[in-house]
Amino acid sequence: MKLQRITVNPEICSGKPCIRGLRFPVSRLLGLLASGETKESILKAYPYLEPEDIDEALRI
């Protein structure tokens, strides 16, 4: 599977998978969703995220 929005860079967040090279780890996003946050509430709280970022994080 080729990921377009999930990046891994040893210089960012100690090499943890992040959203588009931002300092926003996929694990943080998944944790928010697991705790009951909705996609809409996450996008409102973090306006630099895009709906496609969440969709791709859920596919991995």
N, C-alpha and C positions, 0 to 999 in steps of 0.2 A: 504494500500500500504506500503510495507516494503522498506525503503530507506537504501541504502548501502553507499552512498557518502555524504548525507546531515546529519549533526550531530547538536545536540543542547546540549550545555554544559554551565551552568550558569557561569563558570569561563572564558569562551571565548566569547568575543564580547557581554557581558551582556546577554548571553543566546539566542542571535539571531541565527537562522539557518545558519550554515556555511558549507563550502565545506571541507569534511574529517577532521574536527577538526582544520583546518587552520584558521588563523585570516582573512578569506576572506568570508564575509557574502554573502549569496545567493542574498540578495537585491542589493548588489553592482554588482554582475554578471548580474542580470536581468536589472539593470539600464544601464550597458554598452551595452547590446543587444538592449534595447529600444532606446538608443541614436544613433543606427545605426552601432555599431561595429559588425564585423563579428566574427564567431566562430574562424576562423583562426587567425585574428588579436589579439583576446583575448589570445589565446594559445601562440602566439609569445610574447606578452607583459608580460604574466604571465606563464613562463615555468613550474612552479610547478603544474599548472592545467592540467587536462587530458580531452580529448574529452568527456569521459563518465561523468565527473563532470557537464559539460554544459548540456548534454542530460538529466541527472536526474533532474537538476534544472528546466529545461523546462517542465518536466512531473508533477511537483507538483503544 
